[in-house]
Amino acid sequence: METLARIEVTALSLWFRESGLAFFGSLTLHSLAMALVVGINLAIAFRLLGIVPSFALKPLMRFYQIHWIAVILIFLSGLALLLAYPAKALTNPVFYAKFAMLSVGLIIASKLQNLIRTRSENELNSKTVKLVALTSIVVWVGTITTGRFLAYTNSVLLASRFF
Amino acid sequence: MIELLSSFSKFTGIYAFMNSPWGWPTAESIHFLGLSLLIGCVGVFDLRMLGVGRGINYLQMHKLVKIGVFGYCLNLTTGIMFLTTAPDQYLFNPAFQTKLLFMLIAGLNMFWFYASYSGQVKATEATTSVAEPAKIIAMLSLLCWMAVIICGRLITYFRPPYHWCWFC
């Protein structure tokens, strides 16, 4: 807690917390990038599950480029939000649940990207791929849910008030 | 107006649900899921019209839009739940008013697409670019939904600014 309090009084943390534009910008960027990442993953999962009619999968690789740029933005904006209120997130178990879900989601995304790149359209029609796609949907819904609940479940806002 | 919305919320049970311990964050989670479906399906189709994913058939990919519409319905339902539960937090909030404006522009843009270029786009070869006006529609759609997300964040970040909002 003392370390978190020390982080909170750094110039960068104060700037992210007290500059309206920096905090709002990070929050908005986080939402935009998250919607894009979750959206692209859901669209690909629906295609792999056969919920939408088949369209060529290989050209989807271009969407993965946008996806990974958005992932970088998620981490940068997430880091900014974490720096602004480190105790709020790091003392909340829901934060770790979100982080774990996000990590699993990205591992699955990477796995699916690799499968789309290396396998034929027929091979991608297997039950295993469908199961991975379904898991991807569940994990992304979990990431969104934990992300939203994060704002309502914190017990500590600032660690510096304890010192 | 506020009384009418509040009465609707109380009569339908929305108010009780939203004021339960996990009601509001649950509705927010569904709202964001709807938004992701919208961005993931309508947004991805917009990107396709802008030239991303060359080789993907337009007609086949357009089928994703149906899921995007489902996402929009989730947004609309949960949006009504937020609005009727705390109407004073929304009706007088310029961020909410601006969000509605962008939703209206997105709707008119969609109408423009289906009234003029939809058939042409669906018939376009997968390796060919769509017509320039269709690209403008796609860009406008993406910008509108991004603006909707930004305004959505502003709603909760800035509480009703009675002191400066001249058009409230």
Interface residues (C-beta under 8 A of the other chain):
Chain A: F24 L27 T28 S31 L32 M34 A35 L36 V38 G39 I40 N41 L42 A43 F46 R47 I51 V52 P53 S54 F55 A56 K58 P59 L60 R62 F63 I66 W140 V141 I144 T145 G147 R148 F149 A151 Y152
Chain B: W22 W24 P25 E28 S29 F32 L33 L35 S36 L37 L38 I39 G40 C41 G43 V44 L47 V52 G53 R54 G55 I56 N57 Q60 M61 K63 L64 K66 I67 A126 M146 I149 I150 G152 R153 L154 Y157
